[in-house]
Amino acid sequence: MHAAGIELIGVDSHPGMVDRLRGRLPDTELVQSRIETLNLGRRFDLIIVPSNILCFVERLRAAANHLAANGSLAFELTNPYWLQAGASSGVRVEAFDHNGARFEVDYQLPDGRTVTQQAEIPLVWPDQVEGWLKLGAGLKLRRMFGRPDAEVETAPSFYVVAGR
């Protein structure tokens, strides 16, 4: 997007991630902040959020607060069906119920080491997204989709595009 000349603003709560991006895109506006407390004082036509960050309603609301009247909020959510089916190699589901999951994920670092991240998340089921968007942030579902080469039950995540 940056190479295409699109003006970007990057937000991350981790200073190391902000520093890394600053080295790669020195002319991009970068903000270190947790999304729950983010207030840029501006609204945007497009907000893109990866990695299940918006699974928490407070975060969804904070992102929606930055959305222009006709803007789109595009984000990724962890697929509960995938977790329920046992996930995949490198992911261990430790606890699961209809409302949430606790699991561990192994990541391979460039130097060959493996690190494990633990996560505990609320679950947003694909068939409940429309109501969750409306009640959580007053948003309407515009599109929901998964990876083109995967069934709903086997895809680790799915994608949502919403607006006002």
Stockholm file with secondary structure:
# STOCKHOLM 1.0

chainA/1-164         MHAAGIELIGVDSHPGMVDRLRGRLPDTELVQSRIETLNLGRRFDLIIVPSNILCFVERLRAAANHLAANGSLAFELTNPYWLQAGASSGVRVEAFDHNGARFEVDYQLPDGRTVTQQAEIPLVWPDQVEGWLKLGAGLKLRRMFGRPDAEVETAPSFYVVAGR
#=GR chainA/1-164 SS CTTTTCCCEEEESCHHHHHHHHHHCTTSEEEECCGGGCCCSCCEEEEEECTTGGGSHHHHHHHHTTEEEEEEEEEEEECHHHHHTTCCTTEEEEEECSSEEEEEEEEECTTSCEEEEEEEEECCCGGGHHHHHHHHHSCEEEEEECCTTSCTTTCSEEEEEEEC
#=GC SS_cons         CTTTTCCCEEEESCHHHHHHHHHHCTTSEEEECCGGGCCCSCCEEEEEECTTGGGSHHHHHHHHTTEEEEEEEEEEEECHHHHHTTCCTTEEEEEECSSEEEEEEEEECTTSCEEEEEEEEECCCGGGHHHHHHHHHSCEEEEEECCTTSCTTTCSEEEEEEEC
//
